[in-house]
Structures are given as C-alpha cells and as structure tokens.
Amino acid sequence: MAKVKPFKGVRPPKGMVTEVASRPYDVLNSEEARKEAEGNPKSLYHIIKPEIDFEPGTDEHDPKVYVKAAQNFQAFQDNGWLVQDDKEHYYIYAQTMEGRTQYGIVIAANVADYMEERIKKHELTRRDKEEDRMKHVRVNDANIEPVFFAFPDNEELQRVIDKVTASEPEYDFVAPDGFGHHFWVIDDCELISVVTREFEKMPALYIADGHHRTAAAALVGHEKAMNNSAHCGDEEYNYFLAVAFPASHLKIIDYNRVVRDLNGLSSEDFLQRLSDNFDVEEMGTEEYRPNALHNFSLYLGGIWYSLTAKSGTYDDKDPIGVLDVTVSSDLILRDILGITDLRSDKRIDFVGGIRGLGELKRRVDSGEMTVALALYPVTMDQLMTIADTGNIMPPKTTWFEPKLRSGLVIHKLS
C-alpha cells in the first residue's frame, strides 16, 4: 500500500512567494532562467539553475555549479527567504488554467514504494538525466522541486481538499504565464491522519510528470539508506517531495509532431500512401483539430486534412496499440517517412499542445518543416492502465499543463 507522511516544509514567507517561486528547472534553458531571474536575488533559479550565477556559457553540470546550488540554498535560509515550518504538515496546492482548477495534496512519498514499483511509471528514463538531478538532491540534502503524481479519485481525500480550500489560502497569485497558483497548509491533526490513512489504502500512485526527478529523489534516498549503518526506516531521507492529484482533476494535453521532409515523396504521393491506412479528407485552410481517438489532423502545403485510421490498423484491446501515438508512429512516421527513433532523429520535432495548432502551422509555413501532425490527447485512464500493466508509453506522448511551480515548498532529507 502507498505510504506517505506529512513533513516540515521549507517555504517562503507569504510576502515573498512571488519573488521566490519559479518555473521548473527543465522547462527553460540557462539563458532564459538568467533573464527571468535578472535583478531578483530571491528567485529559486539561483538554486535550481545556479549556472546563472556564473559567466554565460558555464556548463550547468560543472561541479562548481552544484556547489553553488547548495550555497544559495543555505543563503536563502540564512536570509529568511526560505523558512522551515515548526511542525509536520500536508499541504494543498491548486493550479488554475483557462478557468479550470486542479487540486493536489503535497506529500512526502515513500522511497520504498518507488523501488518496489508501488509508484508506477509510464516512461523510460535516461541515466544521465537521473544523475544530474541526483547530484542536485545530494548537494542540497533536499528535494527542492516536487514531482507530479496522480491517484485514483478518493471521496475522503476530496472531502479534505474541499474543507481546507474553503479557507483563505496561504499563497494566492497569478504567475507571469497567466496561470493561478493557490496553496494551503493542513494543520488540523485529524485531517492529517485522514490523508495518511487514505493513501495507505491505495495499491499504487502514478507518476504523471517528472520521471527523472522521481527516480533521482528515490535513488538518493535509497543510497542514503544503504550508506547508513544505523538505518531504521523512519528517517526523513526515506521520503521525497510530491504533489498528488486526483486523476479526474488532471487533463492531458495533446503532444504533436512536425517533420522536416516527406522522405523523398511528393505531397500527392504522400497523401496517396496515407490513404492505404487512413480515410483522408481535405478540410481547407481553417485549423482542424482531431475530434476523437484514432482521428488525426495533418497540415501540409497550406491545407489541413482529417485522417481517420481504418479498422484493423489499431488494437483497442492493447494498452499500447490503442494509443494514437503508436498508430501514427508506426503507420506514418516509420512506414512512410522513415523515422524509426523518435528520441534521436533530427528530422522530427515535438510541440506541446499548449502552444496551439497555430504553432504547427507557423513552423510549416516558415519552411522549417514540411508537414505537421496533431494527435488526440491520451486520457488519464489510458496512462494508468499502461502503468498498471507494466507497459511504457512511446516517447513524447503526454503533455501536462500547467506545470508545478517550484519554490512553494521544499522537503529536507535531514
């Protein structure tokens, strides 16, 4: 069963939260972080992107950069920009985008649950990315940024969320990207007990986003346990920082593809090849969005097309075969365009649906790309089924938005 605990969060004073909070480390590059943090010594980027405190071009993996992260984390605490709560809490963290709000519970998740696969993943991770975040966790002795979990809807936990969020939030602000962020402290002992008990009833938690951060956090905790001869299992390093959302609160956004060329085919030949496995319908110059599973949107030569996969080209009984990312990867990208490795092929790029179909059109119309393909988004049920069956999603399948804001609360390992 899933084991979670409350913890003594390290977080900014109420009046400083907008100065401290930042986007996650992996959604922007060093120069973008440098620009966003300009003139703001309180920005969390000084901890999660500490290369910004060195000359431009400094390698973010240089040992001195990790050391600087720890120095800055300590300085933030010394300066009172980050302060540790004096008792253990759970927290509620809500995000608002386009009028829709999703409510998550901030927990300390259990390392053993990850190692023993009760925290389930749906993506492969790369060791180099894991090691980068492991170094960051080690040097700070803390989980500076949370990971993003989902759990099956639970009536008791929804009641806790409803009760806590009926009060004034501790933090309540709109970030520069226009998304709202709201944060409450759960300090009622009875509610804290309910949260712990209800999570313990769950057979599994699911990683929604942040597979590398999850792996790094759990592996460092496991490493600390192996290196501690007096390890007993209740040390703080046995847990790591996560925000867990009821599955029904979450919405997966489409993750689309743009391709540089047609693999030597003319537009006419390409469309003819598509008709072998798809019903192809020309939709005109107005943006066309996929309207159901197995329906795709194609943009080529200034025209939008509807592609509907023919019966027999997908397997709705197979957790992977049912996915439109599988259908398009096999029947379009591989069989027609000759793209076999989505992770490394330079002819293909990926565009998060948050940027809209207009971004696909722009990249084709500019001449940078030749064709764009928009997919119907994966559902949370599909994601959880894939994780439950031990399958791995193809690359670039899910896009969650909004991203968790970093810096609202931090979990120390000691």
ABEGO torsion letter per residue (X at the ends): XBBBBBBBBBBBBAAAAAAABBBBAAABBAAAAAAAABGBAABAAAAABAAAABBBGBBAABAAAAAAAAAAAAAAAAAGABBBBABBBBBBBBBBBGGBBBBBBBBBBBAAAAAAGABBBABBBBAAAAAAAAAAAAAAGBBABBBBBBBBBBAAAAAAAAAAAABBBABBBBBAAGBBBBBBBBABAAAAAAAAAAAAABABBBBABGAAAAAAAAAAAAAAAAABAABAGABAAABBBBBBBBAAABBBBBBBBBBABAGGBBAAAAAAAAAAABBBBBAEABBBBBABBGBBBBBBGGBBBBBBBBBGABBAABAAAABAAAAAAAAAAAAAAGBABAAABAABBBBBAAAEAAAAAAAAAAGABABBBBBBBBBAAAAAAAAAAGBBBBBGABBBOBBBBBGABBBBAX
